[in-house]
Amino acid sequence: MTIARRGRAQTGRMMAADSKKKKKPTRPKAEAPRGFRDSFAEECLARQAMLRKITETYRLYGFDPLETSAIEFVDALGKFLPDVDRPMGGIFGFQDEDEKWMALRYDLTAPLARVAAQYRQELPSPYRRYAVGPVWRNEKPGPGRYREFYQCDADTVGAPGAAADAEICGMLADALEAAGVQRGDYQIRINNRKVLNGVMEAIGLLNPEDPDGDATMVEQRMTVLRSIDKLDKFGPDGVRLLLGPGRKDESGDFTDGAGLSEEQIELIIGFVEAERDNGAATCARLKELVGASEAGRKGVEELEEIAALLEAGGVAADRAKIDPSVVRGLGYYTGPVFEAELTFEILDEKGRPRRFGSVAGGGRYDDLVKRFTGQAAPATGVSIGVDRLLAALAAKGAQDTDLARGPVVVLSLDKSAMTRPMAMVAELRAAGIRAEMYQGGGGNMGKQLKYADKRRAPAAIIEGSDEREAGVVQIKDLALGAQLAATIESNEEWKAQPAQFSAPRDQLVEAVHELLARAAARDAELK
């Protein structure tokens, strides 16, 4: 072989080695995408328990469950999200093999409109349904703001009167209380888009003869809606900027404003600050603001009727009231709108007190089904933000502590006698007690007890050779043991205290039942 050929061969081998190095598989990074998160047992169980209580309230009011697909055609969803300038209108979209655009649902209302249109011949009218599930929004994530979150909705399709709106508000109040929010810790605030339309007429942004108007005017009205919807977040001064030239946030991002004049801005601010001491006085002030607008006057009349119906249904003003500052950001609302706000204070991440804010909202959307059929189909409904409500109850300490408790753990100390712990867990489960046998591949007692602690087990069951011969089991009250551990200084003290005791093997179930009852009593005292 010549020197040149040897050189080429060596170069080839080096290139092949480099190629093998490049082809070495890379490990994916173990992390959730930005704006998404994982939910573990305690949160999942708390969500399930809360949803069970809310949906029981919905059922009490005569609503039936409905499940729809997580994916809809984009034209069925429409473009109704507040962040209309984002790609795909704030939704996660993709094309199927037929090049049709589909997207993950951004709420549970748009799929309901499609169902109501698709099955209008089979469904009763009015059609009353509730739905629970995750929704997805392609929006900028932030603290407490995720791209995937749960909603729990209830809607009536086919009922044109204010009675349907009032019933939804009353049901929302009952659902919040069923979920664990105390009366006095929430307020349902009610307004009417028709009243706002009357104000829009007064400032020249809405022509009653041509309600759609040109694209520029429609976008300007949507900007006004989004601006008012941020009153609680930015205050009147921040809303003034959003109604005018625009606003720059702390990160430096600039949000374009509606470009209104000072006179127009002051009329809008006067509208959102029109609340008075009672509903009648508030409605009187709103009548002044809408002037000669027929739509505005109609909206005020609907608010007056809703207030009267709520009072007749036993929903007092301390639970629901007329509040002109509520507009809701979604563009499909056509009449009454409402929002449930939690009024108690919590501490933020810096330890500062703040009110938790809105956890539910909804309203009337009479034109949503009409998009499919061309025929009017009045509809109204509400959506509870499940994750926000869970976070609020956790911050207030109002969650059920039983949800965090793990199963009773039966230790596996003798590999030659595994049938015995298996029989114990079977007995406990048959008695309705959550239980598991340690299956970590062996290990000493200390390792297994650490596992039980990590599982938040209320008790650990121990049967060694001595206990087996004596016909007893040792039972550790792990919850009580954790409370007493700080005061115990010796092994003798540990053996003497009541967090560990023996029980006859044939009375295992009774002993564990008594332990769990004592634990529940201690939890009740702590509350």
Sequence and secondary structure as in RCSB ss.txt:
>XXXX:A:sequence
MTIARRGRAQTGRMMAADSKKKKKPTRPKAEAPRGFRDSFAEECLARQAMLRKITETYRLYGFDPLETSAIEFVD
ALGKFLPDVDRPMGGIFGFQDEDEKWMALRYDLTAPLARVAAQYRQELPSPYRRYAVGPVWRNEKPGPGRYREFY
QCDADTVGAPGAAADAEICGMLADALEAAGVQRGDYQIRINNRKVLNGVMEAIGLLNPEDPDGDATMVEQRMTVL
RSIDKLDKFGPDGVRLLLGPGRKDESGDFTDGAGLSEEQIELIIGFVEAERDNGAATCARLKELVGASEAGRKGV
EELEEIAALLEAGGVAADRAKIDPSVVRGLGYYTGPVFEAELTFEILDEKGRPRRFGSVAGGGRYDDLVKRFTGQ
AAPATGVSIGVDRLLAALAAKGAQDTDLARGPVVVLSLDKSAMTRPMAMVAELRAAGIRAEMYQGGGGNMGKQLK
YADKRRAPAAIIEGSDEREAGVVQIKDLALGAQLAATIESNEEWKAQPAQFSAPRDQLVEAVHELLARAAARDAE
LK
>XXXX:A:secstr
  HHHHHHHHHHHHHHHHHHHHTS         TT     HHHHHHHHHHHHHHHHHHHHTT EE    SEEEHH
HH S  S TTSGGGGS EEE TT  EEEE SSSHHHHHHHHHHTTTTS SSEEEEEEEEEE  S  BTTB SEEE
EEEEEEES  SHHHHHHHHHHHHHHHHHHT  TTSEEEEEEEHHHHHHHHHHTTS BTTBSS  HHHHHHHHHHH
HHHTTHHHHHHHHHHHHHTTEEE TTS EEE     HHHHHHHHHHHT   SSHHHHHHHHHHHHTT HHHHHHH
HHHHHHHHHHHHTT  TTTEEE TT   S TT  SEEEEEEEEEEEE TTS EEEEEEEEEEEE TTTTHHHHSS
   EEEEEEEHHHHHHHHHHHT S GGGG   EEE    GGGTHHHHHHHHHHHHTT  EEE  SS   HHHHHH
HHHHTT SEEEE  HHHHHHTEEEEEEHHHHHHHGGG  SHHHHHHSTTEEEEEGGGHHHHHHHHHHHHHHHHHH
H 
